[in-house]
């Protein structure tokens, strides 16, 4: 575990006090919950509750500006994550970008001998991603069109490119 959302967290007071609560994270505008989880969570003291009555539904931002500011604030906390977590998250993003860049390049420059393997790899990844995300959505009782998964997977690159870069270079992140 490397992060958590405050409204969905539950922990014992003793754990909170053992790690001085949010004291070590007072410098961040938002994300003290992420950083506390990063600091205190381990493989042995974290569990997940998937009972529908435990789900916390948030009201989404209604304008692009509000949404962008919120996402920028969320991503800005990543600067404070442990090095291992930053590296793993970076590798995940890099693999996604690499996948989407290599697909058209291999189709164009790979020649006939690589065309079938390139398309097969693309389809395998898309099917696997769709099956996994569909299973998660069903478990969380969320409604989502499975056919949009490849589109959003592609658009996610631009989300990280623009929002992540903006958050990384931001001098001061505002709460609202």
N, C-alpha and C positions, 0 to 999 in steps of 0.2 A: 504494500500500500504506500502511495506517495502523496495522496491528497484526499480531501473529503469536503463535502458541502455541509456547512454548519447546521442547516435546518434538518439534515438527515443523519446527524451524528448522535451517538449516545456513548458516553464513557463514564467510568466511575470517577467520583470526586478525587479519590486517592491518586489515580493516574494523572489527572489534571494537575494536582498539587505537586506530584513528584517531578513534573516537567515545568514547574512554575507557570502553569496556565499559558496565557498568551503573552506573558512578559517579554519573552525573547523576540516577539513579532510585532512590537508596538510601532515599528518604523514603517509598516505597510498600511496603506489605506484600506485595503480589503485583502482577504486571503489568509488571515490569521488562522482560520480553520484548516486550510490546506497545510500550512506550515506546522501547525500543532500535530496533525496526523503524520506528516513527514517525520517529525521529531519523535513521536511517541509510539507509532504503530509498528508492529512486527508481524511476522507470519503467524505467531501464536496468540496474539491478543486482539485479532480483528475477525469479525464475522459479518456476514451479509444477510439481511432479512428481506425475503422476496414475497412476503405476504401482502396482498393488495391493501389491507387496512394500514400498513406501515408506509405506504407511498406518500410522498409529499409533492403536491403539484404546485408549481410556481406560475404566476401570471407573467407571460412574456412581455418584453418591451414592444411598444407599438410603432415606434419610428426607427428608421435606419440609424439615425444619429444616436439615439438612446442605446440601441442594440450594439452599435460599434463601440461606444464608450464602455459599456459593460464588458464586452468581450476583450477589449484592450486592457481593462483593469484586471480581468481574470488571468490573461496571459502574462501580464507584468509580474505576477507573483512567482512565475517560473524562474526568474532570476535568483530566487532565494532557495530553490530546491537543492537537494543533495546532488553532487556531481554525477553520481551513478544514475539517478533519475533523469537528470537533464540529458545525459548521453543516450539513455534508452529511448526517451521521447524524441530526441533529435534523430536517432536511427530510424524510428518508426516513420517520422515525417519524410526523411531522406529516401527511405525505401518506397514510399508512396509516390513521391515526386519522380524518382528514378523509374518506377514502373510506367508512369504516364508519359515520361519523356522517351523512354526506350521503345515503347510500343510503336508509335508512328515512325521513329527512326529505323527500326528493324524492318518494318513493312516497306519503307521506301528504299533503304540501302542494303537490306539483308539479302536480297535476291530471292529467287523462287525456292531455293532449298530451305530457307528459313521462314517462309511465309506461313506454312501450315503450323509449324511449331509456335510461331509468334501469336497467331490467332488462337491456337489451342491454349497457350499459356494465359492469354487475356481472358478467354472464356472460363477457364478453370478458376482463376482468381475472382472473377465477377460472380460465378456461381457460388463459390465458397463464401465470399463476403455476403452475398444475398441470403444464403441459408443461415449463416451465423446471426446476421442482424435480424432476420425474420424471427428466428427462435428467441432472441432477446426481446424483440418487440412483443411477441406473443406472451412471453413470461411476465413482462411489465404491463401487459394489457394496453399497449399503445397501438394506435392506428397509423399505418404508414404504407405508402404504395411501394412495394418491392421493386417495381420497374424504375423508380427514381434513384435507387441506390447507386448505380454507375454514374449518374449525372452528379449527385451530391459528392460522391467519392472524388470525382474530377474537380468539382468546384471547391472542395476542401483545400486543395493546393493553394488556390488564390486567397482563401480565408487566412491560411497561415502566412502566406507571403505578405499580404497587406496588413493584417491585424497584428501578426507576430512581429513584423519589422517595426510597425508603429509603436507597439508596446515596448520593444527592446530599446528603442531610441528615445522614448518619452522621458522627459526630465521629471515631471510631476504628474502622477495619475490622480484624477479627481474622482470622488465617489459618485457624484451625480452630474 
